[in-house]
Amino acid sequence: MKKVMQAVSITIFFIICMAGCGKEEQGGEIIQERERTEYNLAGNSWKEFDEVAESRESWGIANYWEDSELGAPEAGMTAWGYQSSVDGTDYYILQEYETADGNYRHYLTRVDTVTFEAERKEIVISGEADEKVGLAKAIEEYGAFVAGMDVIDGRPCLLVVRIDEENKEIGHIYKVQMNADLETESIVDIKKDLENAGLLSGRSGVGDIFCDRSGNTYIGASEVAVFDKEGSFIKKLEPPKGFDGIFARTCRLPDGRPVFECIDVASDRSALFCLEGTEEKILYDGKYNYSAFRCLNEYGEIYYVAGRSVYRWDAADGSCERLYQDMSMDVYGCSAIIESPEGALTLAFYADGESYLYQLKQGKQEEETEITIFQLHTDQMIEKSADEYSRKHPGVRITVEGIQEGEDRDIALNRVMAQIQEGNGPDMFVVAKKHLEILQNQGLLMDLSMLRQEDVFDQMFQGVLQYGMVDGKLYGIVSSAGVGTLVVNESIWDKETWTAEDVMKLMEEGGESGNDFSTFNQDAISSGGLLYQLAVKDIIAGNSSLVNEEEKSCQLDGERFINILKFCREYGKDSESSEEGIEKIHSRENLAFAAGSNLAAFSRDMKALGEGYRVVGFPTDGGYGGYVSCGDCIAISGTTKNQEKALDFIKYLLGDKVQKKNGIYTVRRDILVDNIVEGEEDGEGPFLMVGNRGITLLEGRPDGKSFLPEYLEIMERGSSIDTQTRGISAIIMEEAGAFFHGDKSAEDAAKVIQNRVWLYLNE
C-alpha cells in the first residue's frame, strides 16, 4: 500500500504533444531506392523533410518479447520501479521488486534484440565504497532509491538518491559505476555539485543519468549537469539560443554520445545537440519534429516514433518514410528504437506496468494470416487490442476498417453484406445490437456458443452475454460494459423496485409530503424522455405488462397507458437535460438521480449523493430495474477462412490482460473483485488495479470502502437492452410525440400505438 500511494503522488512532467501527432504529412510519392553510404550525423548538416511518403517496402512483425515471460524472481514479489537503457543492440531493464516482507531488491534484465534472448541478474551495490555509505541496506529498506540507470559497453551506471531520515529531504545523490560483471567500481556523492549548478530544489529535479564512452556522465531532466570519469563536475549544459531549457535526452550518436533535444512550440522549432569536447554542438535546428526516442545510424538515417507510426528520416537527402503503423502504440511509453546489423528495428515500450519489445523487418517474413475487422462505430479498445494481438502473434495481422467518410452506417452494412455474399468481405464485425440482428437474419454470422465452454465465461455477467444473443444463440461478444440505474432517497422510497404508478403517485403527492418533485430525474426532463424511462424501457426489457412479445399481445390503448401519457406531458419540460441532478435531488426537486456508466462514474455519483440513498432502478412491472450498458458486439463472419484465429482473438479480448486494462469497463466479475483495494482507514479511498501496475482511483464511503457491492448487484441482476429507438420503442415514441405536441388526444394516440404495435408483433 505504501508503494501504491507513492506511485500515485508522482507528477509526470513529461507530457508534450509531438509533431507527428496530428501534424504528419502524407504523400503518395514513392521514394526511389538509393545506395546506403556512410553519413556522419555529428559532422554533416541534417536536411529537413517536407512530405512523408509511405514505405517502398512493407514492414511486418518478426519477433515479440515481454517481461512477463520471466515472471517474478521469487514468489510473493511485486514489481514497481522501472529504468531502461540501450547499449548497442542490447536493451537493459532495471526493475525494482518489493518482497513479501516489505524489502526492496533490484534486477537487471538484458535482452539481445537480435536473438530476443533474455537474462536477468540481481544487481547489488557492494564493495569497500559501499561499506562506508551503506547504500545496499538503505535501498533494501527504501531509505534510498535508484533514480536512473544507463549502460554503455556493458557497464551499468546508477543514480541513487538517499533520503535524510530526520528532515525527509534528499541527503545524498550518488553516482554508482559498475563493471560488466555487476561489481561496484566506484561510488561518488555528487549532491553538492548538483546544488551548486542549480539543479536541485527540495526532493525534485534529480532527473536521469546518461553516459558516454569517454566516461562523462550527464545528470538531470530539464537541466543537465556533466561530470567527468572521476565524478568531478565539468559544466552545466546550455540550451541553444532561443530555447529556454533542455527537454530530454532522445538518443545516442553512433559513437555513444547522448543527444539532447529542445523544443519551442511557439516558434514551431526543435533543436538537437550533443557535447563535443566541453562545448555544445548543434546537430539540427529546424522544423518542430519531436519524438520521445530516436535511433541514429552511420548512414544518416534517423528512426523515430510519432503519433501512432514509425518513421525513417534520411537526414542526408531530406526524405522521410512511414514504415509501420500501430494504433495501440503509446509514443510516450516508447523507451528505445534499436537497429540490428541486418536492418531490423526493435521497438521497446513500457506501458501499463510492463515492458515489451517487438521487432520489425521489411519484406514478407513468413506466410501471414490476415484478419480484417469491419466496425460501424470506432472502438479504440478493439483497435488497440488488434494491434497488441498482432504483435504477440507474429504471422498474424489483424487490421480494423471503418465506414467510408460521410457514409451512412446502414448503407455501409449493406455494402459489406453484399461483399460477403460475393465471397469477399471482412472476417469479423464490431456492431451494435440492431446490426448484429440484421447480419444474423441474413445468415452471415458464426454461432459462438462453443465459447461458453471456456472457463472465463463463468465470470462473465449474464446481461453481457444476453446482449450478444439472437434467437437464443450467441452471435456477438461484448468486451466492455457498465451500468444504468436510478437512485432515490430511502426516506421517500425504501422498497427494492417501483412501478410507473409508484413514481407518478410520489410526484403528484409530493406537495402534501413537503416535497416539490417538478422532475423525475436529470435525464428524464422532456415528455419523451420521461415516457421512455417510465414505460418504454421496461417494455424493451420484456418485463412490462403492457406488451407480451411471446404471446404477441399488447394493452397500449387502455387506461393505464393513457394515464402514463398524460402524466408525461404534464411533467415534461422543454429542456432535454439538466446538469444539476445532485443539487436537485438533495433539494427534493428531482425524485430520483440517474447514476451509472462505469464503476468510477457510479462511485462518483454515489459519493456525491451521500448517506441515505439507495439503488432502486428504473420502474418495472416485474423485473429488476437496473440495466447492464453494453458496448458494441464483436462477431465472426460465417464465411471466414480464419475461424480459429478469429475465435482466439475473441478469447484474447476476454482474457486477463485486456480485461484488466478495461478496468472500470470490464465484463468479468473476477477482474473487479480481485483487483479492488479497499481503503484501509477513514478518509482513504479505494482504487482498482488496472493493467499490471496501474490504478484507477475511486470515490468511496466515509470509511474508505468502495461501492463495488452495489455496482456488482446491478451487473449481476441487470439485463441488457438495445437503447437505439427502433421497433416497438420507435412506434411508441413517434406516435406519443403527436400527443405531446398537441396534434392528437392521449386516447387517439394510444389507439394508433396499440394498432401499430399489434401489427408489428403479428407481422
ZINORSUL-V111185 format. One record per pair of residues at least 24 apart in sequence whose C-alpha atoms are under 6 Angstrom apart, sorted by the first residue. I is the first residue (numbers start at 1). GAP is how many residues later the second one is. If there is no record, write none. Layout:
# ZINORSUL-V111185
I | GAP
I | GAP
This chain:
# ZINORSUL-V111185
18 | 272
18 | 273
19 | 270
19 | 271
20 | 286
20 | 287
21 | 286
25 | 26
25 | 27
26 | 26
26 | 27
27 | 25
27 | 26
29 | 24
37 | 262
38 | 260
38 | 261
39 | 259
39 | 260
39 | 261
41 | 259
46 | 269
47 | 268
47 | 271
48 | 270
49 | 269
49 | 270
52 | 268
52 | 269
53 | 268
54 | 267
54 | 268
55 | 266
55 | 267
55 | 268
58 | 304
58 | 305
59 | 302
59 | 303
59 | 304
60 | 300
60 | 301
61 | 298
61 | 299
61 | 333
62 | 297
62 | 298
62 | 332
63 | 295
63 | 296
64 | 293
64 | 294
64 | 328
65 | 291
65 | 292
66 | 289
66 | 290
67 | 288
76 | 24
85 | 65
85 | 66
87 | 64
87 | 65
89 | 24
103 | 37
103 | 38
104 | 36
125 | 59
126 | 58
148 | 60
148 | 61
149 | 60
150 | 60
154 | 26
155 | 24
155 | 25
169 | 34
170 | 33
212 | 44
212 | 45
213 | 43
222 | 24
222 | 25
250 | 43
250 | 44
251 | 42
251 | 43
293 | 43
295 | 42
327 | 57
328 | 56
352 | 339
352 | 340
352 | 342
353 | 339
353 | 340
368 | 27
368 | 28
369 | 27
370 | 27
370 | 28
371 | 27
371 | 56
372 | 26
372 | 27
372 | 28
372 | 54
372 | 55
373 | 27
373 | 53
373 | 55
373 | 56
374 | 26
374 | 27
374 | 28
374 | 55
375 | 27
375 | 54
375 | 55
376 | 55
427 | 210
427 | 213
428 | 207
428 | 208
428 | 209
429 | 205
429 | 206
430 | 203
430 | 204
431 | 201
431 | 202
432 | 200
444 | 193
444 | 194
445 | 191
445 | 192
445 | 193
446 | 190
446 | 191
446 | 192
447 | 27
447 | 28
448 | 26
448 | 27
449 | 25
459 | 209
459 | 210
460 | 207
460 | 208
461 | 255
463 | 165
463 | 256
463 | 257
467 | 253
476 | 157
476 | 158
476 | 159
477 | 156
477 | 157
478 | 155
480 | 151
480 | 185
480 | 186
480 | 187
481 | 148
481 | 149
481 | 150
481 | 184
481 | 186
482 | 115
482 | 116
482 | 146
482 | 147
482 | 183
483 | 113
483 | 114
483 | 144
483 | 145
483 | 146
484 | 112
484 | 143
485 | 109
485 | 110
485 | 132
485 | 141
486 | 107
486 | 108
486 | 109
486 | 130
486 | 131
486 | 132
487 | 105
487 | 106
487 | 127
487 | 128
487 | 129
488 | 104
488 | 125
488 | 126
489 | 123
489 | 124
490 | 122
490 | 123
490 | 124
496 | 120
497 | 119
498 | 121
499 | 120
499 | 121
499 | 122
500 | 34
500 | 119
515 | 73
516 | 72
516 | 73
517 | 72
517 | 73
517 | 74
518 | 71
519 | 71
520 | 70
520 | 71
520 | 72
521 | 69
521 | 71
521 | 72
522 | 56
522 | 59
523 | 54
525 | 47
525 | 48
525 | 51
526 | 46
526 | 47
526 | 48
526 | 50
527 | 41
527 | 42
527 | 45
530 | 38
531 | 37
534 | 85
538 | 82
541 | 180
543 | 79
543 | 80
544 | 77
552 | 209
556 | 198
557 | 193
557 | 194
557 | 197
562 | 184
569 | 171
598 | 66
598 | 67
599 | 65
600 | 98
603 | 96
603 | 104
604 | 95
626 | 88
626 | 92
627 | 91
627 | 92
627 | 93
628 | 87
628 | 90
628 | 91
628 | 92
660 | 30
660 | 31
661 | 29
661 | 30
663 | 27
678 | 27
679 | 25
679 | 26
